[in-house]
Amino acid sequence: MSENGIDERRKLLFRQKSMRVASSYLRRIAALGNLPESVRPFLDVLKQVSVDFQPVSMIAERKTVGTFCLMVPPELVEAAGAVPVRLCSGSYTAYSIGDGIAPRDACPLVKAVLGMEEMGISPLYEDCKLFIIPVTCDCKKKLAGMLGERRPTAILSVPSSKEQDSDTEQFLRELYRLIPVLEQYTGGRVTAGTLAESINRRGYAQYEMSRFFTFRRNVPYLLYGTQAMAIMNALSYMPALEWGECLHRVNEELAGRLAKRQFVARENRPRILITGSPVTFPNIKIPLLIEEMGGMLVADETCLGERSLYDPVVVTDRSLDGMMRAIANRYIRPCTCPSFVENRQRIFRIRQMIKDYQVQGVICHILRGCLVYDYEYQRLEEELEELHIPVIRVESDYNEEDVEQLRIRIEAFIELIKRRDVVRKKSGEKVL
């Protein structure tokens, strides 16, 4: 038996099953067709993490800190001399292991994280000097306690409200409290200079992402939305600068495609936005089903998608305290996470995205047990009814058994959008 009580045969079976599932999804992403060659480095990173269980080549020789939510400012981790890696797992195989550790109704993401930690075969987890877990829900709170029994784990308290200046001040104090913990485990030092450098590196990635989403909004379509989600998922495991450089090459290739009018699909595909619980590779079955059933995933409002980077850190004071305040503001005020008591900004953001991306239908993805997102569905439905935008709630976890049921529901939703467009055309109404 190994030190953690997991025998080598069980590890081998875990690895083999994980490889089969992740490899299948990577093949399906490529099989959508017209995959830009410049997207392959992102898929290679996902392969290294989920198929090969090897260190990601871009961070293999660097210190890493594991984070479990975008509420952990990566700028702060980078300023301390480490690479932040998002450890929110989408592995069904790990979820199956975690199902025997966490309570039945715990969310799949937490179960998958516990499963990965239990098996102890992922360098991404094993090489981390420190875990940082924001307390954004009850499951994350208990996850912090369970992981804290195994390895160094820091808790980041997040205010339940973000409306008052005092809320931002509370979060700022938490970030200051985190600095000596980071420095202890990374051996680095957070200074005004290192923080400014990390803000600039992430700013470059944000600039390239803004270009990327301009190409994503193009009609006809220049790439599939599932491929775009794979790119955003890869950000979890890559340094911001290297990710931005890879995305720059994608943008150049898409610019060339646009000039040559090389499109990936007909422009009359229904344009769909996905929102709700995070879509974490390899659990990418819903985006794939949308596009395999004839829809086009044009946008997502999730914490592993566009939300990761869409608001830059705005610095007006280059002192350490000035930059810390800018970071605290960026990760609290514009955040659309439903863990906050008041969340009108999320509805506003979705309405804005519907306009920007000419969305014709919305799929609300709810991971089973993810109550903070489930609570918001009724209000979302009411808001979208005013806009005459159809919406469906799709509840799932990481298992493969519900794929056919999901396929039927998503296909019917896409057909509904198509029928609505036919009716509107016959009535003489302009259709996007």
SULBEL-V276114 format. One record per residue. N is the residue number from 1. RES is the residue in one small letter. PHI is phi in whole degrees, 0 to 359 (999 if undefined). PSI is psi in degrees with one decimal (999 if undefined). D_CENTER is the distance of its C-alpha to the mean C-alpha in Angstrom with 1 decimal. Layout:
# SULBEL-V276114
<<N | RES | PHI | PSI | D_CENTER> <N | RES | PHI | PSI | D_CENTER>>
This chain:
# SULBEL-V276114
<<1 | m | 999 | 146.0 | 35.6> <2 | s | 281 | 174.2 | 33.0> <3 | e | 300 | -36.6 | 32.7> <4 | n | 270 | 11.9 | 29.9> <5 | g | 84 | 5.3 | 32.0> <6 | i | 259 | 118.2 | 30.0> <7 | d | 287 | 160.8 | 32.4> <8 | e | 294 | -32.8 | 31.7> <9 | r | 295 | -41.5 | 32.2> <10 | r | 295 | -38.5 | 29.4> <11 | k | 296 | -41.2 | 27.1> <12 | l | 297 | -44.4 | 28.2> <13 | l | 297 | -40.6 | 27.6> <14 | f | 300 | -46.8 | 24.1> <15 | r | 298 | -44.8 | 23.3> <16 | q | 296 | -44.3 | 25.0> <17 | k | 293 | -41.3 | 23.3> <18 | s | 299 | -42.6 | 19.8> <19 | m | 298 | -42.9 | 20.9> <20 | r | 298 | -45.8 | 22.2> <21 | v | 294 | -50.4 | 19.1> <22 | a | 295 | -40.2 | 16.7> <23 | s | 298 | -39.5 | 19.4> <24 | s | 299 | -43.7 | 20.0> <25 | y | 291 | -37.1 | 16.5> <26 | l | 296 | -39.2 | 16.8> <27 | r | 295 | -39.7 | 20.2> <28 | r | 292 | -34.7 | 19.2> <29 | i | 298 | -45.4 | 16.7> <30 | a | 292 | -34.3 | 19.7> <31 | a | 289 | -12.3 | 22.1> <32 | l | 300 | -26.1 | 20.8> <33 | g | 99 | 157.0 | 23.0> <34 | n | 56 | 37.3 | 23.4> <35 | l | 291 | 120.8 | 20.6> <36 | p | 301 | 135.7 | 21.0> <37 | e | 300 | -32.5 | 22.3> <38 | s | 289 | -10.1 | 20.3> <39 | v | 278 | -19.6 | 17.0> <40 | r | 301 | -37.1 | 18.5> <41 | p | 302 | -33.4 | 17.7> <42 | f | 291 | -41.0 | 14.0> <43 | l | 293 | -33.2 | 14.9> <44 | d | 296 | -38.5 | 17.4> <45 | v | 296 | -44.9 | 14.9> <46 | l | 298 | -35.4 | 13.0> <47 | k | 293 | -44.2 | 16.6> <48 | q | 300 | -38.9 | 17.7> <49 | v | 283 | -46.3 | 15.2> <50 | s | 256 | -16.6 | 15.4> <51 | v | 248 | -51.5 | 18.9> <52 | d | 277 | -21.6 | 21.0> <53 | f | 51 | 47.0 | 20.0> <54 | q | 244 | 157.0 | 21.1> <55 | p | 300 | 139.2 | 20.2> <56 | v | 295 | 126.4 | 18.0> <57 | s | 303 | -34.9 | 20.8> <58 | m | 289 | -18.4 | 19.5> <59 | i | 235 | 11.8 | 19.3> <60 | a | 300 | -35.2 | 22.0> <61 | e | 255 | 15.9 | 24.6> <62 | r | 243 | 153.8 | 22.6> <63 | k | 288 | 140.5 | 22.0> <64 | t | 234 | 150.7 | 18.5> <65 | v | 234 | 127.1 | 17.2> <66 | g | 275 | 130.0 | 14.6> <67 | t | 239 | 159.6 | 12.3> <68 | f | 231 | 22.5 | 10.6> <69 | c | 184 | 151.2 | 8.9> <70 | l | 286 | -3.4 | 8.4> <71 | m | 288 | -14.5 | 12.0> <72 | v | 276 | 113.1 | 13.3> <73 | p | 295 | 113.3 | 14.4> <74 | p | 295 | -25.5 | 13.9> <75 | e | 302 | -36.5 | 17.1> <76 | l | 289 | -41.0 | 19.1> <77 | v | 296 | -44.5 | 18.2> <78 | e | 295 | -36.6 | 19.0> <79 | a | 296 | -26.9 | 22.1> <80 | a | 277 | 0.3 | 23.3> <81 | g | 94 | 17.2 | 23.3> <82 | a | 236 | 166.8 | 20.3> <83 | v | 258 | 123.6 | 17.0> <84 | p | 283 | 133.8 | 14.0> <85 | v | 236 | 131.6 | 11.8> <86 | r | 278 | 121.5 | 8.8> <87 | l | 257 | 18.9 | 10.6> <88 | c | 289 | 100.8 | 8.6> <89 | s | 278 | 145.6 | 10.4> <90 | g | 246 | 21.3 | 10.4> <91 | s | 279 | 122.9 | 14.0> <92 | y | 293 | -37.2 | 16.7> <93 | t | 296 | -43.7 | 19.4> <94 | a | 292 | -37.1 | 18.1> <95 | y | 302 | -39.5 | 17.6> <96 | s | 296 | -37.2 | 21.2> <97 | i | 290 | -45.6 | 22.4> <98 | g | 295 | -22.8 | 20.6> <99 | d | 297 | -24.6 | 22.2> <100 | g | 270 | -1.8 | 25.5> <101 | i | 251 | -47.9 | 24.4> <102 | a | 271 | 161.4 | 22.6> <103 | p | 299 | 158.3 | 24.2> <104 | r | 305 | -40.9 | 24.1> <105 | d | 268 | 8.2 | 22.1> <106 | a | 293 | 153.3 | 19.3> <107 | c | 290 | 151.3 | 15.8> <108 | p | 301 | -35.1 | 14.8> <109 | l | 298 | -45.6 | 11.9> <110 | v | 295 | -40.9 | 14.6> <111 | k | 298 | -40.1 | 17.1> <112 | a | 293 | -39.2 | 15.2> <113 | v | 297 | -45.6 | 14.8> <114 | l | 295 | -35.3 | 18.6> <115 | g | 295 | -42.9 | 19.4> <116 | m | 298 | -44.1 | 18.1> <117 | e | 295 | -38.7 | 20.0> <118 | e | 295 | -41.8 | 23.0> <119 | m | 286 | -33.8 | 23.3> <120 | g | 66 | 32.5 | 23.1> <121 | i | 245 | -2.9 | 22.7> <122 | s | 264 | 116.1 | 19.4> <123 | p | 302 | -28.9 | 20.2> <124 | l | 302 | -39.8 | 16.7> <125 | y | 278 | -46.0 | 17.6> <126 | e | 293 | -30.1 | 21.3> <127 | d | 275 | -8.6 | 21.4> <128 | c | 292 | 134.8 | 19.6> <129 | k | 282 | -25.1 | 22.2> <130 | l | 202 | 144.8 | 20.6> <131 | f | 255 | 139.1 | 17.8> <132 | i | 237 | 121.8 | 16.7> <133 | i | 236 | 113.9 | 15.6> <134 | p | 287 | 141.3 | 15.5> <135 | v | 271 | 85.3 | 17.5> <136 | t | 254 | -11.1 | 15.5> <137 | c | 201 | 170.1 | 16.9> <138 | d | 296 | -37.9 | 19.8> <139 | c | 295 | -40.6 | 17.9> <140 | k | 295 | -35.6 | 16.2> <141 | k | 298 | -46.6 | 19.7> <142 | k | 288 | -32.2 | 21.3> <143 | l | 300 | -42.8 | 18.7> <144 | a | 301 | -41.1 | 19.7> <145 | g | 294 | -41.7 | 23.3> <146 | m | 289 | -42.0 | 23.1> <147 | l | 289 | -31.8 | 21.3> <148 | g | 297 | -20.2 | 23.7> <149 | e | 282 | -14.1 | 26.6> <150 | r | 252 | -32.8 | 25.5> <151 | r | 202 | 166.7 | 24.4> <152 | p | 303 | 124.3 | 24.1> <153 | t | 222 | 127.2 | 21.5> <154 | a | 254 | 140.4 | 21.2> <155 | i | 258 | 132.0 | 20.4> <156 | l | 249 | 108.2 | 19.1> <157 | s | 285 | 133.1 | 20.6> <158 | v | 244 | 129.6 | 18.9> <159 | p | 298 | 149.1 | 21.4> <160 | s | 281 | -14.6 | 21.4> <161 | s | 233 | 158.8 | 22.4> <162 | k | 225 | 11.8 | 21.7> <163 | e | 281 | -30.7 | 24.7> <164 | q | 257 | 153.9 | 27.3> <165 | d | 301 | -32.8 | 27.8> <166 | s | 297 | -29.5 | 28.4> <167 | d | 294 | -44.1 | 24.9> <168 | t | 294 | -39.2 | 23.7> <169 | e | 297 | -38.6 | 26.6> <170 | q | 298 | -44.1 | 25.6> <171 | f | 292 | -37.3 | 22.1> <172 | l | 300 | -41.4 | 23.9> <173 | r | 297 | -37.3 | 26.2> <174 | e | 296 | -39.9 | 23.3> <175 | l | 293 | -40.2 | 22.0> <176 | y | 296 | -37.8 | 25.6> <177 | r | 294 | -28.3 | 26.0> <178 | l | 284 | -25.9 | 23.1> <179 | i | 302 | -52.6 | 24.7> <180 | p | 296 | -28.4 | 27.6> <181 | v | 293 | -45.1 | 25.4> <182 | l | 299 | -46.4 | 23.3> <183 | e | 297 | -35.1 | 26.5> <184 | q | 297 | -41.9 | 28.2> <185 | y | 266 | -17.5 | 25.7> <186 | t | 259 | -21.2 | 24.9> <187 | g | 78 | 1.7 | 28.4> <188 | g | 267 | -175.5 | 27.3> <189 | r | 220 | 127.5 | 28.3> <190 | v | 275 | 114.5 | 26.4> <191 | t | 233 | 172.8 | 28.7> <192 | a | 300 | -37.3 | 28.7> <193 | g | 292 | -47.9 | 28.8> <194 | t | 292 | -33.7 | 25.9> <195 | l | 290 | -40.2 | 23.7> <196 | a | 297 | -40.1 | 24.8> <197 | e | 296 | -43.1 | 24.0> <198 | s | 292 | -36.9 | 20.4> <199 | i | 297 | -40.9 | 19.9> <200 | n | 293 | -40.6 | 21.5> <201 | r | 298 | -45.1 | 19.4> <202 | r | 290 | -30.4 | 16.1> <203 | g | 297 | -36.7 | 18.1> <204 | y | 296 | -43.8 | 18.9> <205 | a | 298 | -39.5 | 15.3> <206 | q | 294 | -36.8 | 14.8> <207 | y | 297 | -46.6 | 18.0> <208 | e | 295 | -34.0 | 17.1> <209 | m | 293 | -37.0 | 13.9> <210 | s | 295 | -37.6 | 16.3> <211 | r | 296 | -43.8 | 18.6> <212 | f | 301 | -44.2 | 16.1> <213 | f | 285 | -19.0 | 15.3> <214 | t | 295 | -43.2 | 19.1> <215 | f | 293 | -34.6 | 19.6> <216 | r | 296 | -30.4 | 17.0> <217 | r | 281 | -7.0 | 19.2> <218 | n | 294 | 140.6 | 22.3> <219 | v | 235 | 122.0 | 24.4> <220 | p | 294 | 175.1 | 25.3> <221 | y | 272 | 140.3 | 22.0> <222 | l | 263 | -19.2 | 21.4> <223 | l | 199 | 163.0 | 18.6> <224 | y | 281 | 147.9 | 16.8> <225 | g | 295 | -31.8 | 13.5> <226 | t | 295 | -36.7 | 12.4> <227 | q | 295 | -38.4 | 13.2> <228 | a | 296 | -39.3 | 11.2> <229 | m | 293 | -33.4 | 8.0> <230 | a | 296 | -39.9 | 9.3> <231 | i | 299 | -46.0 | 9.9> <232 | m | 292 | -35.9 | 6.6> <233 | n | 296 | -36.6 | 5.6> <234 | a | 296 | -24.2 | 9.0> <235 | l | 303 | -27.0 | 8.5> <236 | s | 299 | -25.7 | 7.7> <237 | y | 240 | 10.2 | 11.2> <238 | m | 235 | 145.7 | 13.2> <239 | p | 298 | 147.0 | 15.2> <240 | a | 301 | -41.3 | 14.5> <241 | l | 295 | -47.6 | 17.9> <242 | e | 295 | -38.2 | 17.8> <243 | w | 297 | -43.7 | 14.4> <244 | g | 297 | -39.4 | 16.1> <245 | e | 295 | -41.3 | 19.2> <246 | c | 296 | -40.0 | 17.8> <247 | l | 291 | -30.7 | 16.2> <248 | h | 301 | -40.6 | 19.6> <249 | r | 292 | -35.6 | 21.2> <250 | v | 298 | -46.1 | 19.0> <251 | n | 299 | -39.5 | 20.1> <252 | e | 294 | -39.7 | 23.6> <253 | e | 293 | -40.3 | 23.6> <254 | l | 294 | -36.5 | 22.3> <255 | a | 298 | -40.3 | 25.0> <256 | g | 295 | -40.0 | 27.5> <257 | r | 297 | -40.9 | 26.5> <258 | l | 295 | -42.7 | 26.9> <259 | a | 297 | -34.2 | 30.3> <260 | k | 268 | -0.5 | 31.4> <261 | r | 57 | 48.4 | 30.0> <262 | q | 259 | 102.2 | 28.1> <263 | f | 250 | 157.9 | 25.8> <264 | v | 265 | -17.9 | 23.8> <265 | a | 200 | 163.5 | 24.7> <266 | r | 294 | 148.4 | 27.2> <267 | e | 284 | -9.4 | 26.4> <268 | n | 270 | 8.9 | 27.5> <269 | r | 293 | 137.0 | 24.5> <270 | p | 302 | 133.9 | 23.1> <271 | r | 265 | 116.7 | 20.2> <272 | i | 240 | 139.9 | 17.4> <273 | l | 250 | 138.7 | 14.5> <274 | i | 249 | 135.7 | 12.0> <275 | t | 223 | 172.2 | 11.0> <276 | g | 109 | -144.4 | 10.8> <277 | s | 299 | 153.6 | 9.1> <278 | p | 298 | 143.9 | 5.6> <279 | v | 256 | 105.1 | 6.1> <280 | t | 246 | 123.2 | 6.1> <281 | f | 300 | 139.7 | 8.8> <282 | p | 271 | 7.9 | 11.7> <283 | n | 280 | 71.9 | 11.3> <284 | i | 241 | 27.1 | 10.9> <285 | k | 293 | -35.5 | 14.3> <286 | i | 289 | -47.5 | 13.9> <287 | p | 304 | -41.2 | 12.8> <288 | l | 296 | -43.1 | 15.5> <289 | l | 297 | -38.3 | 18.0> <290 | i | 303 | -46.0 | 17.7> <291 | e | 274 | -27.7 | 18.7> <292 | e | 288 | -25.0 | 21.1> <293 | m | 269 | 6.4 | 22.8> <294 | g | 102 | 4.4 | 23.5> <295 | g | 267 | 178.0 | 20.9> <296 | m | 228 | 118.4 | 18.7> <297 | l | 280 | 100.0 | 15.0> <298 | v | 267 | -17.0 | 15.4> <299 | a | 197 | 158.9 | 12.5> <300 | d | 218 | 142.2 | 9.6> <301 | e | 244 | 77.1 | 9.3> <302 | t | 224 | 163.7 | 6.1> <303 | c | 279 | -2.3 | 4.5> <304 | l | 248 | 17.1 | 1.0> <305 | g | 238 | -133.2 | 4.5> <306 | e | 300 | -30.5 | 7.9> <307 | r | 300 | -23.6 | 7.9> <308 | s | 301 | -31.1 | 6.9> <309 | l | 226 | -1.5 | 10.3> <310 | y | 290 | -18.6 | 12.4> <311 | d | 248 | 115.6 | 14.8> <312 | p | 284 | 162.1 | 16.7> <313 | v | 282 | 121.5 | 18.8> <314 | v | 261 | 111.6 | 22.3> <315 | v | 254 | 123.8 | 25.0> <316 | t | 246 | -16.8 | 28.6> <317 | d | 233 | 115.7 | 30.1> <318 | r | 276 | 5.7 | 29.7> <319 | s | 289 | 163.2 | 30.9> <320 | l | 302 | -45.1 | 28.7> <321 | d | 294 | -38.1 | 28.9> <322 | g | 298 | -42.1 | 28.2> <323 | m | 289 | -36.1 | 25.0> <324 | m | 297 | -40.3 | 23.9> <325 | r | 294 | -37.5 | 24.6> <326 | a | 296 | -39.4 | 22.6> <327 | i | 293 | -45.3 | 19.5> <328 | a | 301 | -42.5 | 20.2> <329 | n | 297 | -43.6 | 20.6> <330 | r | 296 | -37.2 | 17.4> <331 | y | 270 | -3.6 | 15.2> <332 | i | 247 | -58.9 | 17.4> <333 | r | 298 | -50.2 | 19.1> <334 | p | 273 | -1.5 | 16.6> <335 | c | 293 | 133.5 | 13.8> <336 | t | 256 | 19.6 | 13.3> <337 | c | 296 | 134.0 | 12.2> <338 | p | 287 | 0.5 | 14.9> <339 | s | 290 | -16.5 | 16.0> <340 | f | 281 | 147.1 | 18.3> <341 | v | 300 | -49.9 | 21.7> <342 | e | 256 | 127.4 | 22.0> <343 | n | 222 | 38.2 | 19.1> <344 | r | 298 | -27.8 | 20.9> <345 | q | 299 | -32.1 | 18.6> <346 | r | 294 | -44.0 | 15.9> <347 | i | 297 | -42.2 | 18.6> <348 | f | 300 | -43.1 | 19.8> <349 | r | 297 | -43.5 | 16.5> <350 | i | 295 | -42.1 | 16.3> <351 | r | 299 | -40.9 | 19.9> <352 | q | 296 | -42.7 | 19.5> <353 | m | 293 | -35.7 | 16.9> <354 | i | 300 | -40.6 | 19.3> <355 | k | 289 | -46.8 | 22.0> <356 | d | 295 | -37.9 | 20.3> <357 | y | 258 | 8.0 | 19.0> <358 | q | 52 | 47.0 | 22.1> <359 | v | 291 | 138.9 | 20.1> <360 | q | 250 | -11.5 | 22.5> <361 | g | 197 | 150.5 | 20.6> <362 | v | 235 | 132.2 | 17.6> <363 | i | 251 | 121.1 | 16.1> <364 | c | 264 | 108.2 | 14.9> <365 | h | 269 | 119.0 | 12.9> <366 | i | 241 | 116.8 | 14.0> <367 | l | 288 | 134.3 | 13.6> <368 | r | 304 | 124.3 | 17.2> <369 | g | 95 | -4.2 | 18.0> <370 | c | 270 | 80.8 | 15.2> <371 | l | 291 | -31.7 | 18.0> <372 | v | 296 | -34.5 | 16.4> <373 | y | 280 | -35.8 | 14.7> <374 | d | 297 | -36.0 | 17.8> <375 | y | 300 | -29.2 | 20.1> <376 | e | 274 | -9.3 | 18.8> <377 | y | 297 | -43.5 | 19.4> <378 | q | 300 | -44.3 | 23.1> <379 | r | 294 | -40.0 | 22.9> <380 | l | 299 | -42.9 | 20.3> <381 | e | 298 | -42.6 | 22.8> <382 | e | 295 | -42.0 | 25.7> <383 | e | 295 | -42.8 | 24.2> <384 | l | 287 | -26.5 | 23.4> <385 | e | 297 | -36.9 | 26.8> <386 | e | 296 | -30.9 | 28.3> <387 | l | 271 | -2.4 | 26.6> <388 | h | 61 | 38.1 | 27.7> <389 | i | 251 | 118.7 | 24.2> <390 | p | 293 | 146.4 | 23.9> <391 | v | 218 | 143.1 | 21.1> <392 | i | 230 | 149.5 | 20.6> <393 | r | 263 | 124.8 | 19.0> <394 | v | 241 | 110.8 | 17.7> <395 | e | 261 | 135.1 | 17.6> <396 | s | 203 | 171.4 | 16.6> <397 | d | 230 | -150.2 | 15.8> <398 | y | 268 | -3.5 | 15.3> <399 | n | 285 | 164.9 | 18.9> <400 | e | 264 | -6.5 | 20.3> <401 | e | 289 | -21.1 | 23.3> <402 | d | 262 | 9.2 | 21.9> <403 | v | 299 | -44.4 | 21.0> <404 | e | 293 | -38.8 | 24.3> <405 | q | 297 | -42.6 | 24.3> <406 | l | 296 | -39.7 | 20.9> <407 | r | 300 | -43.8 | 22.3> <408 | i | 296 | -45.1 | 25.4> <409 | r | 294 | -43.3 | 23.6> <410 | i | 291 | -39.8 | 21.3> <411 | e | 298 | -42.1 | 24.3> <412 | a | 295 | -37.3 | 26.4> <413 | f | 295 | -42.0 | 24.0> <414 | i | 296 | -41.1 | 24.0> <415 | e | 295 | -36.1 | 27.8> <416 | l | 300 | -44.8 | 28.1> <417 | i | 297 | -41.9 | 26.5> <418 | k | 297 | -42.8 | 28.9> <419 | r | 295 | -39.2 | 31.8> <420 | r | 299 | -40.2 | 31.1> <421 | d | 293 | -37.9 | 31.1> <422 | v | 298 | -44.7 | 34.4> <423 | v | 298 | -42.2 | 35.9> <424 | r | 293 | -38.4 | 34.9> <425 | k | 296 | -41.5 | 36.4> <426 | k | 295 | -30.9 | 39.6> <427 | s | 279 | -5.4 | 39.9> <428 | g | 89 | 4.7 | 39.6> <429 | e | 282 | 141.5 | 36.4> <430 | k | 290 | 131.8 | 34.2> <431 | v | 245 | 136.4 | 31.1> <432 | l | 294 | 999 | 28.1>>
